[in-house]
Structure formats: structure tokens, C-alpha cells
Amino acid sequence: MTQEQLAERAGLSLAVVKKIERGGVGRLDTYHALARALRVKTSALFEPGAPHATTRADDDKVDLMPLRQAITPPIAASGRLLLGDTVEPDLDLANLRATAKALAASYYGDDYGHISQFLPALITTVRQAVDHYDNGPHHTEALKLRSDVLQTAGRYLTQVRAYDLAHAALRDALLDAAAADDQERASAAVYLQGWLLMRQGRLDEAERLALATADNVEPRISRATHSQLGVWGRLLVRASSAAARNNRPREAREMLRLARTAGAALGGGVASYPYGWGKFDWSTVAFQAVENQVVADQPKRVIGLSARVSAAGVTASANTWNRHRLDVAQAHVMLRQADEATEVLAALHLEAPEWLRHQQMAATTFEQSLRVSGRRRLTRKQRELSAFFQVA
């Protein structure tokens, strides 16, 4: 295949193909398009680069310092963590649990400033609680609480793209859940780890991890609790998402078929675990089916499926619903419907600006909409979005 033929089959510009072949780095969706054209897994196109080739700023080192100190404190030769000179806290587990729930709610409310302000102190305090209650049921409860808090931290840090720190938080959350012999909590940490791996382009690992864990926790449907169905269904949805992005559409469909079993078993109910996998019901599977069609470059199917989901009524969280709307905006751009895409993005900007700020796909979709709009002068909404996404 010539470069021109590959560019045409992948729906990319010739300049992009040439850049990639010369060793340049593209966006993940660019590799998806190339993988579809070449009929290979997306992960087959990734090659290791030189980490030192790009100069990195020091901003994140300062902004994330309190969370770094709380999640990865230095360890003395004795093996004890060096937590600094801290005032002895009130180690009431019930109060700490209430604080953890409030911070999880802040995440879903897109109040990232609140999370970054109070999460470091809570992590440090729950570490001290685990040390204080060193045995018995209180120790087990403290381990579960620390796992939940670290899962909230891992979720937030993945959202803001602090991936290495997120990995440390989720690793420790998984270890705490295992020490407490809590399989559902451990599975929730695995679910979040799968999201992190996907964000890093580690698609093979994300799929294998989620699917293996789903196999391990597969419940007996007739006796399963809502929580057991929720975590099993969520893991299958995660595996499907990774497979779809890895150009494995048949496997992605099969995993969603299994996830629908969990959604059907819930009836009209909703399973919920706010620290890890959030909420799960039939609509979770439907939203993932739509997202997989975006990845497969099937915009008409996206619009059609979205209309059916909306007509059926949804109970999704704001984050899940907003993510779905981004998929719809991207489909409109694929269909060269720039005005429709702009309307979706403008509504998200109005309703959830803090969440939208951290969605790289949103900025990319807006830039693409500008290219297909054909307008010489931007509309008011386009100007507002240009300023928000810092697009010239």
C-alpha cells in the first residue's frame, strides 16, 4: 500500500501518515484509524520512544505536591512511612467514612478544586487509622476505607492525566482490598486500573486484566446481589471498550452481550459503588455500544443508537451522560454536521465546564468541527468554545 492509499483507506490526511511513518507521534484515535485500515490490532502500531525527547514543564510537580506526599510518602530504613509532623487526628472511622463519601460526591459533581484541596489530608489520616487499628474488625474496616479513598484519588488523578500517581494510588487500593479479603473492592480497583491503562494506550493489558477479573468474580445470576452484578457488568464493559479500541470489534460485541446479562438481571434497578465503578444498569451497556460505534467509525449508527437510548430513558450519572454526548458530537463531525456538533459542545460547556476542561476528545472534536464548518467568521458559540479550549 502506498502512503496515499493508506491515508485514503484510513480517512486521514497524507501529511499525518507521513508524520507517523517518520517516527512522529499521533493521537490514539489516529492509530485506531490506521489499525482499521491495516486490519491489525491498534497496539501493534505502538513503538517505544525516548521519554527524554520531549521537554516537560514543572507545573504538575508543584500543583500535585500535596497528593504526591500523601500517596507516595518516603519510606525510612525501618520500613515505616515518613508522614511528617502531623497533629494527631480524630480517628473516628464513621466520620472518616462520611468525609470519604462527600469527596466521592465532589468528583461526580465535577468539583475538582474541592477534591484536590481535601483529599491529601484524608489519605494521610486514613493511613494513620490503618496503623492505629492494627488488628481486629476495626483494622479491616480501616483497610476498606483506605482502599475507597485511594480509589477516589486514582479516579481523579486519571481524569486529570496524572497517570503514574494514579497507578500508585490504585495499586495500594487493590492491596488494601485484598488484605481486607474484599473481592468486590479489589475488582473495583481493577476496573479503574483498566481505565488508566486505556488512557495510556495499554489496550492489550486493559482488556486482559478486566476480562480475567470478570471471569474470577462472575456471579451466579439467580443469587447475585446488585453489587456483584454491577462490578461484573462494569468489568465486561471495560474489557469491551479496550477491545473496540484495539480493533477487535467481534470480541467487543461478545463482551457487551455478557454485560447485558448483568443489566437484565438487575431488572429496573441500579447497582452503585461511588468510589470505583460508579453506577451500572442496562443503560451503561447501551452507552458503551454507542461508544464502540464511534471507535469503529460508524457515525450513522451512533446517531441512531443514541436516539434509541434517549427514547428509552436513562438513569446514568452526569459524567456518563456527558461522555455519551461527546460521542454524539464526534459522530456529527464525522458526518460533517459542524453546527450540530457545536450545539452539543456548547451545551456541555454551559452545564459541566470543569469536567469538559479535562476531556481531550472534546477539544479535538471542536477543532475538527471548525475545519468542516466552512465558515470564514466564527459564531458566538464557536468563539466561546475557541477561548475555552484555547484553539486559535
C-alpha positions in Angstrom: 0.0 0.0 0.0 1.3 3.5 -0.8 1.1 6.3 1.7 -1.6 7.8 -0.4 -3.7 4.6 -0.4 -3.2 4.1 3.4 -4.3 7.7 4.0 -7.4 7.3 1.9 -8.4 4.0 3.5 -7.8 5.3 7.0 -9.6 8.6 6.4 -6.5 10.6 7.3 -4.5 13.2 5.6 -1.4 12.2 3.7 0.6 14.6 6.0 -0.5 12.6 9.1 0.5 9.3 7.6 3.9 10.7 6.6 4.4 12.1 10.0 3.7 8.8 11.7 6.0 6.8 9.3 8.8 9.3 10.1 8.5 8.4 13.8 6.1 11.2 14.8 3.5 10.6 17.5 -0.2 10.8 16.8 -3.4 10.8 18.8 -4.8 7.5 19.9 -7.7 7.8 17.5 -5.2 8.2 14.7 -3.7 4.8 15.5 -7.3 3.4 15.7 -7.9 4.6 12.1 -4.6 3.2 10.8 -5.3 -0.2 12.6 -8.7 -0.5 10.9 -7.2 0.3 7.5 -4.3 -2.2 8.0 -6.6 -4.9 9.7 -4.3 -5.2 12.8 -4.7 -4.6 16.5 -4.1 -0.9 17.4 -1.5 -1.9 20.0 0.6 -3.4 17.1 1.3 0.1 15.9 2.9 1.4 19.1 6.6 1.6 19.3 8.7 2.8 22.4 10.0 6.3 22.0 12.6 8.2 24.0 10.9 9.7 27.1 13.6 12.4 27.3 12.9 13.6 23.7 10.2 16.0 24.9 10.8 18.7 27.4 8.3 18.6 30.2 7.2 21.5 32.4 7.4 21.5 36.2 3.9 22.8 36.7 2.4 19.4 37.7 5.2 18.8 40.2 4.1 21.8 42.2 0.3 21.5 41.7 0.2 17.8 42.7 2.8 18.1 45.5 0.3 17.5 48.4 -1.2 14.4 46.7 2.3 13.1 45.9 3.3 13.5 49.5 0.1 11.7 50.7 0.1 8.8 48.2 3.8 8.2 47.9 5.4 9.3 51.2 9.1 8.4 51.6 9.9 5.2 53.4 12.6 5.1 56.1 15.1 2.2 56.5 12.9 0.8 59.2 10.1 0.3 56.7 7.9 2.9 58.2 6.3 5.7 56.2 7.6 9.2 56.8 4.3 11.2 57.1 5.9 14.4 58.5 4.9 16.4 61.6 1.1 16.0 61.7 -1.3 16.7 64.5 -2.9 13.5 65.9 -6.2 13.3 64.1 -9.6 12.2 65.2 -9.6 8.6 64.1 -13.4 8.1 64.2 -14.0 5.7 61.3 -17.6 6.7 60.9 -16.6 10.4 60.5 -13.9 9.4 58.1 -16.3 7.3 56.1 -18.7 10.3 55.8 -15.8 12.5 54.6 -14.9 9.9 52.0 -18.4 9.8 50.7 -18.5 13.6 50.5 -15.3 13.7 48.4 -16.6 11.0 46.1 -19.7 13.1 45.6 -17.5 16.1 44.8 -15.8 14.1 42.0 -19.2 13.3 40.4 -20.2 16.9 40.8 -17.0 18.0 38.9 -15.7 19.9 41.9 -12.1 19.1 41.3 -10.8 22.0 43.3 -12.5 20.7 46.4 -11.1 17.2 45.9 -7.5 18.4 45.3 -7.8 20.6 48.5 -9.1 18.0 50.9 -8.0 14.6 49.5 -4.3 14.7 50.6 -5.3 15.2 54.3 -7.9 12.5 54.2 -5.4 10.0 52.6 -2.9 10.8 55.3 -5.5 10.4 58.0 -6.8 7.0 56.8 -3.2 5.8 56.6 -2.9 6.7 60.3 -6.2 4.9 61.0 -4.9 1.7 59.5 -1.8 1.9 61.7 -3.8 2.8 64.8 -6.3 0.0 64.4 -3.7 -2.7 63.9 -5.9 -5.7 64.3 -9.5 -7.0 64.5 -12.6 -5.7 62.8 -11.6 -2.1 63.1 -8.4 -2.8 61.2 -10.4 -4.5 58.4 -12.8 -1.6 58.2 -9.8 0.9 58.1 -8.3 -1.1 55.2 -11.6 -0.9 53.3 -11.9 2.8 53.9 -8.3 3.4 52.8 -9.0 1.4 49.6 -12.1 3.5 48.9 -10.2 6.8 49.4 -7.3 5.7 47.2 -9.8 4.6 44.5 -11.3 8.1 44.6 -7.8 9.5 44.3 -6.9 7.2 41.4 -10.1 8.1 39.6 -9.5 11.9 40.0 -5.8 11.6 39.0 -6.6 9.6 35.9 -9.1 12.2 34.9 -6.5 15.0 35.2 -3.9 12.8 33.4 -1.5 12.3 36.3 -1.2 8.7 35.3 1.9 7.5 37.3 0.5 8.9 40.5 -2.9 7.4 39.7 -1.3 4.0 39.2 0.4 4.2 42.7 -3.0 5.1 44.3 -4.8 2.2 42.6 -2.1 -0.3 43.3 -2.3 0.5 47.0 -6.1 0.5 46.9 -6.0 -3.0 45.4 -3.6 -4.3 48.0 -5.7 -2.9 50.8 -8.9 -4.6 49.4 -7.0 -7.9 49.1 -5.7 -7.6 52.7 -9.3 -7.0 53.9 -10.4 -10.1 51.8 -12.9 -7.9 49.9 -13.2 -9.2 46.4 -15.7 -6.6 45.2 -13.5 -3.7 46.3 -10.5 -5.3 44.7 -12.4 -5.8 41.5 -13.5 -2.1 41.6 -9.8 -1.1 41.8 -9.1 -3.3 38.8 -11.9 -1.6 36.9 -10.3 1.8 37.5 -6.8 0.4 36.6 -8.3 -0.7 33.3 -9.4 2.8 32.6 -5.9 4.1 33.4 -4.3 1.5 31.2 -6.5 2.5 28.3 -5.7 6.2 28.8 -2.0 5.2 28.5 -2.6 3.2 25.3 -2.0 -0.1 27.0 -5.0 -1.7 25.3 -4.0 -5.4 25.4 -3.3 -5.2 29.2 -6.5 -3.4 29.9 -8.6 -6.0 28.0 -6.8 -9.0 29.6 -7.0 -7.5 33.1 -10.7 -6.6 33.0 -11.7 -9.9 31.4 -9.7 -12.1 33.7 -11.1 -10.3 36.7 -14.6 -10.6 35.3 -14.1 -14.3 34.9 -13.0 -14.6 38.5 -15.9 -12.7 40.0 -18.7 -13.9 37.7 -21.7 -14.4 40.0 -24.4 -17.0 39.9 -27.1 -14.8 38.3 -30.0 -16.1 40.3 -28.4 -15.4 43.6 -26.2 -12.4 42.8 -26.5 -9.1 44.8 -26.8 -5.8 42.9 -23.2 -5.0 43.8 -21.9 -8.3 42.4 -23.8 -7.8 39.2 -22.6 -4.2 39.0 -18.9 -4.9 39.3 -19.1 -8.0 36.9 -21.0 -5.9 34.3 -18.7 -3.0 34.6 -15.6 -5.1 34.1 -17.1 -6.6 31.0 -17.9 -3.1 29.7 -14.3 -2.1 30.4 -13.0 -5.1 28.5 -15.3 -4.4 25.6 -14.1 -0.8 25.4 -10.5 -1.8 25.3 -11.2 -4.5 22.7 -13.0 -2.0 20.5 -10.1 0.5 20.6 -7.7 -2.4 19.9 -9.6 -3.1 16.6 -11.2 -6.2 17.9 -14.9 -5.5 17.2 -16.1 -9.1 17.4 -14.6 -9.6 20.8 -16.0 -6.2 21.9 -19.5 -7.2 20.9 -19.3 -10.6 22.7 -18.3 -8.9 26.0 -21.1 -6.5 25.7 -23.5 -9.4 25.2 -22.4 -10.8 28.5 -22.7 -7.4 30.2 -26.3 -7.2 29.0 -26.9 -10.3 31.1 -25.9 -8.4 34.2 -28.0 -5.4 33.2 -31.1 -7.6 32.6 -30.6 -9.4 35.9 -30.9 -6.0 37.7 -34.3 -5.5 36.2 -35.1 -1.8 36.5 -32.6 -1.5 39.4 -29.2 0.3 39.5 -26.1 -1.0 41.1 -23.8 1.6 42.7 -20.3 1.8 44.1 -19.3 5.5 44.1 -15.6 5.1 44.9 -14.7 2.8 42.0 -17.0 1.8 39.1 -19.8 4.3 39.8 -23.2 3.1 38.6 -24.3 0.2 36.4 -27.6 -0.7 34.8 -28.9 -1.5 31.3 -28.0 2.0 30.0 -24.3 1.5 30.9 -24.1 -1.3 28.3 -26.1 0.8 25.8 -23.8 3.8 26.1 -20.8 1.5 25.6 -22.3 0.1 22.5 -22.6 3.7 21.1 -19.0 4.5 22.1 -17.8 1.3 20.3 -19.5 2.5 17.1 -17.6 5.8 17.3 -14.4 3.9 17.5 -15.5 1.8 14.6 -16.1 4.9 12.5 -19.8 4.3 12.2 -21.3 7.8 12.8 -24.8 7.0 11.5 -25.1 4.1 13.8 -24.0 6.3 16.7 -26.8 8.8 16.0 -29.4 6.1 15.6 -28.4 4.2 18.7 -28.2 7.4 20.7 -31.8 8.3 19.7 -33.0 4.9 20.9 -31.2 5.2 24.2 -32.7 8.6 24.8 -36.2 7.5 23.9 -35.9 4.6 26.3 -35.0 6.8 29.3 -31.7 6.8 31.1 -30.5 6.7 34.7 -26.9 7.4 34.0 -24.7 9.7 36.1 -23.9 13.1 34.8 -20.3 12.0 33.9 -21.6 9.0 31.9 -24.3 11.1 30.1 -21.8 13.8 29.3 -19.3 11.3 27.9 -22.1 9.9 25.7 -22.9 13.4 24.4 -19.3 13.8 23.4 -19.6 10.6 21.4 -22.6 12.1 19.6 -20.7 15.4 18.9 -17.9 13.4 17.4 -20.4 11.5 15.2 -21.8 14.8 13.9 -18.3 15.9 13.0 -17.7 12.6 11.1 -20.9 13.3 9.2 -19.7 16.9 8.5 -22.5 18.3 10.6 -20.5 21.1 12.3 -23.4 23.1 13.6 -24.9 20.1 15.4 -21.5 19.2 17.0 -21.1 22.8 18.1 -24.5 22.8 19.8 -23.6 19.7 21.8 -20.3 21.1 22.9 -21.8 24.5 23.8 -24.4 22.8 26.0 -21.6 20.8 27.8 -19.6 24.0 28.2 -22.6 25.6 29.9 -23.5 22.6 32.1 -20.2 21.0 33.0 -17.3 23.2 32.2 -14.9 21.7 34.8 -15.5 18.2 33.5 -15.2 19.3 29.9 -11.9 21.0 30.6 -10.2 17.6 31.1 -11.7 15.9 28.1 -9.0 15.9 25.3 -11.5 14.4 22.9 -13.8 17.4 23.3 -11.0 19.8 22.3 -10.1 17.6 19.3 -13.8 17.3 18.3 -14.2 21.1 18.4 -11.1 21.6 16.2 -12.4 19.1 13.7 -15.8 20.8 13.7 -14.1 24.1 12.8 -12.4 22.5 9.9 -15.6 21.1 8.4 -17.8 24.1 9.2 -16.6 26.1 6.1 -17.4 29.4 7.9 -15.0 32.3 7.5 -16.3 34.1 10.6 -17.0 32.2 13.8 -20.3 32.3 15.5 -20.6 33.5 19.1 -20.7 29.9 20.4 -17.7 29.0 18.3 -15.8 32.0 19.7 -16.7 31.0 23.3 -15.5 27.4 22.7 -12.4 28.6 21.0 -11.5 30.6 24.1 -12.4 27.7 26.4 -10.3 25.1 24.5 -7.6 27.7 23.7 -7.9 27.0 20.0 -6.6 29.7 17.7 
